[in-house]
Amino acid sequence: MKILKKKRSFIVGEKIKIKIFHVADIKLRTNQQVTFLFKKSQFDFTKKNWGFYVTPSINGRLVEQGFKTAIVKNKYKKIYIMSVHKKKLVDFKKYCKDHDQKVIKWLSD
């Protein structure tokens, strides 16, 4: 694994501006994993020789870690996969409303 520290920021959003901080690029070798921590939960990202596991099992380990996963579409018809911590569902719903995004399908239900 190689970590390249970055120090840049940029603004996203139309009605409500959000400043994003790009802090690192991570280059993984095949079968290497990075785990992201959120409260007491974990979210894994794993490099394979064919691409990436971008999430743990949506109806298994993610649920056990307190996350729900949704397919979300914005007003430009861009589609995203988002994992939301169950304690942050109210914040997520507000985010979607504020940014003209709609949950197409909850995958973990």
Secondary structure as UniProt FT lines:
FT   STRAND          2..12
FT   STRAND          18..27
FT   TURN            30..31
FT   STRAND          33..38
FT   TURN            39..40
FT   STRAND          41..48
FT   TURN            49..50
FT   STRAND          51..53
FT   TURN            58..60
FT   HELIX           61..64
FT   TURN            65..66
FT   STRAND          67..74
FT   TURN            75..76
FT   STRAND          79..85
FT   HELIX           86..88
FT   HELIX           89..98
FT   TURN            99..100
FT   STRAND          101..106
//
